[in-house]
Amino acid sequence: MKIGFIGLGNVGGKLAKSLLRNNFELTVRDLDQNLTENFKELGAKVANSPKELTEQVELIITCLPSPDICAEVMEGDQGVLKGLSENKIWLEMSTTDEAEVKRIGQKVISKKAIPLDGPVSGGCHRATTGNIAIFVGGERRAFDKILPALTVMGRKVLHTGGLGTASVLKVITNYLASVHLVALGEAWTIAKKSNLDLAKTYKGISVSSGNSFVHETESQVILNGSYNINFTMDLVLKDTGLFDDLANKLNAPLEISPKIVEIFKDAQKKFGSRAWSSMVVKRMEDLNNINFRSNGFPEELVDSEPEERGYEI
């Protein structure tokens, strides 16, 4: 299968490298020529436009920072839609809005091509090794066709239902991660002010009912002091905003979500849009004039699990 990949950033670049590493024929496109040159050296072809890329491949993957950028890539004068033809598959791997993926999906269908949404979850470090989780919404036949590619980019692959269902599930999981992260800021505050050994506290939370994936990963770089989770404050606000917008569209009054958005907006104001998202806990450190440092924790997360062929769950 010939695959085209548009968007070689923090996550997209890692997913694309998994495809190359597993001998898929790959064509790439990114505005950053340093990234595309790197992929060219690794054996990928480089396209001059999304349209050109689309014409050369069977599966077109987009992994982009925002719905607006994806719309531009898809609908521009040299966009993906201009190069689509019958039976080609578009897989949107960005975290995006359900309504937006359906809107563009209808345009894909009008070209007799097939749209799928396929966001990933589990952290950038797991994208590096192909051990991340992938949610996919859309036509089952198309899902089955691209499953060999999905199982080298991800470890656990879930077909969630119709087009857009994967994007809703992804927004939900990112919302939960944001809640867990804010709660950890308060938990670490109480642990520190109670003079607990923070390394032992980390272990204690990890084996308790209070454990979470966010604790097991992000607490490590918080305790190190690097906060380097490879995910930035502006991206969290995009994701929490998508969740809040979805709740409003569904006429579902919420209590915690608006507060989470408020907290992250304050953190962005204090530390900047491109600060690591885990720095949201620094609000508690600053407010209480403390820090959460402890020896023995890594500066950046590395996936220690061996790379294995993924599977559908």
N, C-alpha and C positions, 0 to 999 in steps of 0.2 A: 504494500500500500504506500503510495506517495503522499507525504504529509507536508503541509505548510503551517508554519508557526509564526504568528504576528504578536510581538510583545515579549522582549527578552529581559525583562526586569528581574527583581528579586526572586519572584516565584516562577515566572514564565521561562526564564533562562535555565533554571534547574530542571523544569519539566522537559524542556526541549533537549537538554543534554542527556536526559534519561533515554529519550527516543534515539538519539545518535549512538549512545553507548550500546544500545540493543539492536543496532544495525538497520534502523528504519531509514528510508531515503527521505531526507529532510531539506526543505527550502524555508528560509527564514526572512523576516522583515522586521526592522526596528529603525527608528529615527536616529539612534545612536550608532554611528558607523564603527566605533570601537568594538561594540558588542557584535555587530554582524561580521566584522573582520575576524574576530575570535572564532566565531562559528564556522567561517569559511576555512580557517586553518584546521579546524577539527573535521572537516569533510562535508559540511553543509553547502548547499547552493544558496545564493543571496538574490532576492528579487528586488527590483527597483520600485515596485508599488504593490499594494494589496491586490489590485486587479491582475497584475502579471503573475503574482504568486498563485492566485486562485485558479488561473487558467492552466497551471502546470501540475496541479495536485488533485487528489481525490478527497482528502480530508483537510479542511481549513480550521485551524485552532486560533482563537483570539484570547489573549490574557493581558488585559489592559487596566490602567489605574482607575477609570471611572466610566459610567454609562455614556457620558458625553463624548469621551475619546473613542469609545467603541462605536458609537453612532457615526462619528466622522470617518473612521476606518471602513465601516461597512457601507456607508451611503455616499461617500465623497465621489468626485469626478473620476478618480482612479481607484475607487473602493472595491471591496470584495464583491458586492452585488453586481458590479459591471462585468465581473469575470465568471460568475456562477453559471452552471449549466446543469442539465438533468442528472439526478442521482448523486451529485456531489453533496458532501455533508459539512455543515458548519457547526463547530463545537465551541460554544462560548464558555471559557473557563475563568472569566473574571467574576468577581463578586458584584452582582448587578441587581437591578430592580426587575421583579417578575413581569410587570407590565411592559417594560422596555424590551426584554428578551422576547416576549410574545409579539410585540409590535414589529420588531425587525424580523422575527421568525416568519411572520406572514409574508414579508417581502421575499424571504428566502424560498418559501413555498411557491410563491408566484413564478419563480424561476425553475420550478420543478425539482428543486434541491430540498435537502432535509435539515431542519434546525434541531440542535440539542443544546441544553445548558449543562455545564459540567464543572461547577466550582470545586475547589479543593479545600481540605481542612486538616489541620494537624501540625502546622508550624513549618517555617522555611527549612529548618534543619532536616526534616523528613522529606521535603521535596527534593533535596540534594541526592538522597539515596533511593528515591523511588518508593519510599515507604509511607507516603502521605495517603490520606483517604480521599476518594473522589465520589461526589454525588452526581448522578446524571439523570436529567429529565428529558422526555421526548419519545419518539417512536422506538418501540422495542427492537424492530428489525435493524434499524440503524445502530442502536446500542450494541447489538450482537456483532454487527459487522466491524465496529471499531474496538471491540473489547480487547483484542490482542495489543493494541496501542495503549489502551487505558491501563492494562495490567503491568506495563513496564513503567508507566508514570506514577502509578499508585499501588499500594498494597491491598487495601480493602476498597472495593468498588460497589456502589449501591445504585441500582436503578430505582429512582424515587417515584416514577409515574409520568404524567404528561409534561409537556414543555412548560417550564417555569417552576415546577415543584422543587427542583434541585436548588434553584435560587432562593426560594422561600426558606427551605431547610437550612441553607448556608447562612442566611441572615439571622435565623434563630440561633444557630450554634455560635456565631460571632457575638451576638448579643449576650448569650450566657457567659462566654469567655470574658467579656468586658465587665459583667457583674462580678464574676469571681475575682478579677484583678483588683477592682475597687475594694471589695471586701477584704482581700489579702492585705491591702494597705492598712486597714484598721486592725486586722488580726496581728500583723507584725508590730504595730504600735503598742498594743497591749502586752505582747510578749516582751518587747524591749523594755518598756517601763516597769514590767514585773521582774526585770533582771533575769529572765530565762536565758539559758544557753541557746543561741539562735540556731546553731547547727543541730542540736538535739531537738529543738522545736520543729525544724524542717522535717526530721525523720518522724517525729511524733505525728505531725499532721499527715504525712505521707501514708501512714498505716492506719489512719483513723477514718471515721465517718465524715470528717471535714475535708478529706482529700479531694483534689480535682486535677485534671490534666494541666490546668493553668498553674496550680501550685507546683506540680512536679517539674515543670519547665521554667516558667517565668520567675518563680521564687529564687531559682539558682542564680540568675543574672542580677536579680535585685540584691541578694546577699553578697554577691561579688562587687556590686557597685557600678558595673558597666551598663546595666539596664538593657544590654544589646539583645533584643529579641528579633531583630531584622524586620520590624513592623513599626510604622510610624504613627504619630498622633493623628495626622490628617486622615489616614486610612481608617482608623478606628471611628472617627467622627463620621466618615462616609458610611460605614457599616451600621453604626448605631442610629444614624439618621434614616437609613433605609428601613430599619426595623420600626422606628417611630412612625415613619410615613406609612408603612404597611398597616400598623395598628390604627392610624387615623382613617385610612381607606376602608378598613373593615369595621369602622365604628366600634372599636374595642378600647374603652378607657383603661389605661394602665397606670400603675403607681410608681414602680421602680424605674422604668425606662426613661421617663423625662428627667429624673434625678441623675441617672447615669450620663445622659447627654450633657446636662449642666456641669457635672464634675469634669468630664473630658474637655469641654470647652474652656473651663477654668485652667486646666492643666496645659492646654494648647496656648492659652494666653500667657501663662507663666514661663513655659519652657520652649515654645515654638512648634510650628506645624510639623517640622521634620525631626523632632525629638522622638526617641524610642517610646512606644506606647506604654511600656511598663513604668516609665517615669511618672505616671499618674500617681503612684504611691509616694513619690517625693513630696507631694502636697502634705501628706501626714508627717513625713520626716521634718519638713520645714515648720509646720504648724506646732509640732511638739519639741522642736529643737533637739532632734535625735537623728541617728542613722541606723540602718538595718544591716551593717556590714558583719561578715563572718568569714573566717578563713576556710579555704578548701573548696570553694565554689568556682565554676568556670566563668571566664569572661564572655564566652559565646557558646551557645549550645551546639553540640555535634551529635548526630544520630549514631549510636553505637551498635544498632541492630544491623545484621548483614542484609545486603540487598537481596530480595527474593522476588520471584514472579508473583504478581498480585492475583487476586481472585474476587469473584462476585460474592457479596454477602447477602 
